[in-house]
Amino acid sequence: MSVMTRTVVIASESGLHARPAKALAQAAKSSGVKVTIAKGDGSPTNAASILGVMALGAVQGDTVTLTADGEGTAVEATLDTLAGILTADHDAR
């Protein structure tokens, strides 16, 4: 097992509202890797839980830390995918 962390800044203008929270939770769940997300120095929550992700109250510009625990290259690939979701502007038109 390997544990890795990644710190990213929320890009969406409206923060982690329903659409990006759902995308993040679905990607975390389908990865098969245990992933938590924490805002600032707050307590981590299960990244596969849309309600947990939304409860963070993360807004544009907030820093969140993803922590993944799993086997081999799956951990890094999962963090890459999740970081991509968080750094994309889901509110861009």
N, C-alpha and C positions, 0 to 999 in steps of 0.2 A: 504494500500500500504506500502511496505517496500523497502528501498533502502539499498543495500549492495555493498561493493567494495572488490576487490581482486587484489592484485599486484603480477605479475608473471614475470619471466625472459624468454625471447624468447630462445628456445632450438635449433631450426633448424639452421643448418650450414649456409644456405643461407637466413636466416631471414624469414620475412613474404612475401615470393614471392607468385605467383599465387596459387599453390596447397594448402598451409596452409591457405592463406587468403580466398580462396573459401570455405574450410572446416569450418572455423570460421564463415564466413558470413552465410552459410547455417544453421549451428547449431543455431546461434543467431536468425535468421529469424524464424526457425521452433519452437523455444522455446515459442514464444508468449509473451516473456518478453522483455521490452525495455532495450537494452544494448548499452552502449557506451564504446569506448576504447580510451585511450590516452597514448602517449609515453612521458615518463618523465613528464615535466611540461607543455607539449603542450596541445593544445585544443582537447577536446574529439570529436570523430566522431562516427557515427552510426556503430556499429559492424556488422549489417546485410548488410552493403554495401561493396562489395568486393573491389570496387575502393577506398572507404574511408580507408579501412584497408591497402591496398597496398600503399596508399599515405602517410601513417605514416612513411614509410621508415625504419621500425624497422628491425634491424639486430640481429644476434645471440649475446646474452648477454645483450641486451637492456631490460630495465624494462618498462612494460606497466601496466596500471591500468584499470581494467574492472569495470564498474558501472552498476548495474542492478536494475531496478525498476519494481516491480510487486507484485503479491499476494503470500503469504504463502511460502511454501517450494519450489515452482517453482523457486524462485529467487536463492536460494542456489544451487539447482540442476543445474540450467543453468550456474552459475559461476563455478561449479565443472567441467561440460562438457567443457566449453570454456577454462578453465585453463588447462585441460588435452590436448586440441588441441595445445595450445601455448607451453606447456612444453614437447611435443613429438618432436623427431627429425625426421621431414618428409623427410630428405635427407639421412637418414641411409640406407645402402644397405645390 
